[in-house]
Amino acid sequence: MLWELLKGNLNLRLFGERNMKRLIISNVGRIAILGFVVIFPGGATAQDRAALSSQMTAELARHTANIAIPSVFRVLIPAKNRSGTAFLHRSGRLITGSHVVEDCPVQAVTVISSRGEEFGVKKIVSDQDHDLALVTPDTKMNAPSLQLSSTDKFAVGLQVSSWGYPAGYKGQKPLFMSGYLSGIDMVETRDGKNTARWVVNAAFNNGNSGGPLLDIEKGEVIGVVSSKLAPLPKDVENALVALKNHKSNFVFERKTKDGARVAMSEAQVIEFVLEYLRSQTQLVIGYAVTIVDLRNFLGSQGIVP
């Protein structure tokens, strides 16, 4: 009876019937306490609904952990003070973001598993326009690969997760993050074309790039983490270049959106850049490469997705 009521009142699209049954069996006592929430939705408090939703997310997180943790790797490039995340494909190669390994000789890249094993790299192939790269380890990895989704049709609101190694995190196992597909945005590539990116309301940070974006229910890859949504306008990028190339006592000419040119002192440039960065600190939204671009990239290398 309780199962039928749960089916009628909870969103099985996001949670899945099999996972919900397992949750009920393993949490009978707690479900009984919250039974009135499901049977009498009108009498449920926001706190009760949040508690049940949190339980479901935790159960799915444990499920994805078993799938993802052995398959997700840390990517280190000490010479460039850079790091990222990668995951194992069934071809035996690692998928990551092109900007993670951009301009890096293979001998400068180290890959570390969640068990602490270190691997060298013998080949890197990149698609900078779609921010994807294939990394071939110098030895075969004794780890499971992640399954790519067979579909590219996903509804906005789908609950997703990712595992990765954000910058500053020193732990051995990748960290979990979750969110929802929020929409699609078009991003300009280096050659001036536009390509689609998933917009995800999840806390992607430096170092998470290259990690798998997973359908949290199925544990299948539906995209690749690319960046957090904090793009720099062209005038801010130009200001940063000016700061980098001039040591002191210079004037930077900024072109505003209306075409006007404004002369800025060194101190004004620093204030301008820092003020813009401050305005971006509350964003918890990121971009992910779509499964379509990932499949096309693998196909261009003769690899069956």
N, C-alpha and C positions, 0 to 999 in steps of 0.2 A: 504494500500500500504506500509506504513512504517513498519507495522508488518511483512509483507512478506519479505521485505528487511532485517529486523533485523534477521529473522529466517535464511536467507541465509548467513548471515555474522558473526553471533555470535555463540558461543559454547553452544548450549542448553543442552548438556550432563551435564555440570557443573552447569548451572543456572536453567534450568527447564522452560518449556513453561508457566505454570501457574504463577510462580514467575516473569517471564519477562513481561507478560501481566500486572501484578499488578504494576510493576515498571514503565512501560510506562504510565499507566493511572495516577499514582500519580506524575509523573515527566514530564508531557507533554511539559512544557515550556523548560526545560533543554534538553530534547531529541530533540526538534525542533532545538535548537541552535547547537546541535552536530549532526544533521541529515546528514550533508555532510560527517561526519566521516564514517557513516555506508554505505551511498549510494556511496561514492567515497573513498573506503578504502585507495587507493594510496595517497590521499591528506590529510589523517589524520596525525596529529602530534602525537608523543609519549605521550605528555602531555594530548591530547584529549582522546587517547585510555586509558590512565591510569585513567583519571577522570571517564569515563564510567565504567571501571572495578571496580573502587572503589565504585561507586554507587551500583553496583550489589552486591558486597560483603557486603556493609552496609545493604542492604535490606534483604539479607539472614541472617545476624547476628541478625537483629531484629526478624526474624522468629524463629531462634533457641533460642533466649533469652526467648521468651514466653514459649517454650517447656522445656528448661533446668533449668532456674533459680529456679523455685519452687521445682525441683527434685534433686538439687545438695546441698550437705551438707559439712560443715567444720568438720573435725575430730581433736580433741585436746587430747594430752596426756601430761599434764604439768609436771608430775613426771619424764618423760624422755626427756623433752624439745623437743617434737616432734609434728608435725602436718601434716595433709593431707586432702584429698578430698574424698568424697564418693557420690554415687548416688543411688536413690531408685529403686529397682526392684519390679515387680508386686507381688512377693511373700510377700512383706512387709518388706523384709530385705534389707540392704544396701550392695552394692558392693564397695570394695576399694582394695588397694594394700596390700599384706600380710606384706611387710616391714613397712607399716604405723603402724600396730597394733601388730607387732612381739614382743613376750615376754611381752605383756601387760595384766595384770589382768583386767577383765571386769570393775571393779569398778574404774579403772584409766582412762577410756576412756569416753569422753564427745562428743556428736554430736550436732551441732548447725545448724539450718535451716537458709535460707536467710531472714526469718522474725524475727530471733533472738530467736526462741524457742530452749530450751535446752533439750536433751534427754540423759538418761543413757543407758547402754548396759548390756544385760543379757547373751549373748552368742557370741563367735567368733569362726569361723571355717576358717582355712587357708590352702592354697596350696602354700608352699614356692617355689617349683620348678617353678611354673608358675606365681608367684607374684600376687596371687588373694586371697581375703578374703571375707567372708560373715559375716556381723555384724547384730545381732538381737537387735533392740531397746527394751527398757523395757516397752514402751507403743506404741500403734498404731500411726503411723504418718498420719496426715491428709494432704497428699500431693500427686500429680500425680506421677506415675512411668514413667521411660523412656522405650521406646520400643526398644528391641534388633532387629537388622537386621535379616531378614530371609535368607539372602545369605552370603556367605563368599568369593564371587568373586568380587574383587574390582580392578580397573585399577590403575596403577601408574599414578599420576597426579590428582587423585580425590581430590577435595577440601574438607577439613575436619575442624572441630572446636572442641574446648573443653572449659569447664567452670570449674574454680577451685579457690583455695585459696593459692596462692604462699606464701612462708614464708616471714614474714615481713609485709604482707598486713593485715590491721586491719578492712577493710570495711565489711559490713554485707552481701552484695550480691557477688556471685562469679564473677571473672573476665573472660572476653572472650579472647580467642586466636584462631588464625586460621593459616592454612598452607595447605600443600599438602602431600599425601602419596608419599614418595620418593622411597620406595623399601622395601625389606624384608631382615632381617639379622638373623643369627642363634646365639642364646645365650646359653652358657653352664649353665645348672642348677646345683644345689648343689649336686645332685647325679651323676654328670658327663655326663648326657645326654644333647642333644641339642634340643632347642625348638625355633620356629619361633617368631620373633617380627616384628611388623610394624616399619619402620623407617619413621619419620615424621619431616618435616622441620618447626617446630613450637617451640616457646619459652617455653618449659617445665622447670619449676624450682622446687626446694624443696618446698613441700606443694601441688603441682599440682598432685602428685602421687595419683592414685585411682580415678581420675576424668574420666568422659566418653569421649571417642573419637567418634565424631558424623559425619556422612555423612551430610555436611552442607545443602545440598538441601532437604534431606528427614527428617532430624532431628532424625535419628535412630542411635543407638549405634552400632559401628563396632569394638570397642576395648576399652581397659582401659589404661589410661596413667600409664606408669611404671617408667620411669626415663629419664633424659636428657642423651644425648650421650656424656658422659665424663668418660668412664671407666678408672679405675686405673690399671696400669700394676702390676703384682705380686710383683715386687721389690719395687714399691712405697708403696703398701699396707704393705709390711714387714717393710719398713722404718717407716711408721706411727705407727705400733705396737711397734716398738723399742722405738720411742719417748714417747709413752704412758706409757710403762712399766719401763722406766729408767729415773730417775729424772735429773741426770747430770753426766758428766764425763764418757761417755761410747763410745765404738767403735762399729759401725754397719758394718757387712760384707754384701755387696751387690753382688748378682750374676747377671752378665750381660747376654744379649741375647746369646752371644757366649760361655757362660759357665765359663768365667773368674770370679774370686772373687776379689772384690775391698774393702779394708778397708776404712771406712769413719768416720771422727770425728763427734761429735754432731753438730757442726756448718755446716759441709758439708752436713749432712743429712737434716737439715732444709733448706739449699739452694737448694738441690736437689728436695725436695718435693714442695717448693714454685715455683721453676722454671717450674716444670711440670704443676702445677695448672695454672700458668700464661699462659702457652701455650694452655690451654683449654678454656680460657675465651671467645673466639670469636665464639664458636660453638653455633648454634641455631638449634639444631637437637635433637630429642628425640625418645624414644622407647615407643611402646604401645603394650600391650598384644592383640593377635588376637581374633576375635569373635569365632573362632574354639575352642581355649583353654577356653574361657569364657563359652561357651555352655557346654563343657565337664565337667568343674568344677561344674557348676550348676547341671548337670545331675548326677554327683557323689554324690550329696547331696539330690537326689530325687526331685529336683526342675525343673519344666517345664520352659525352657528358655523363 
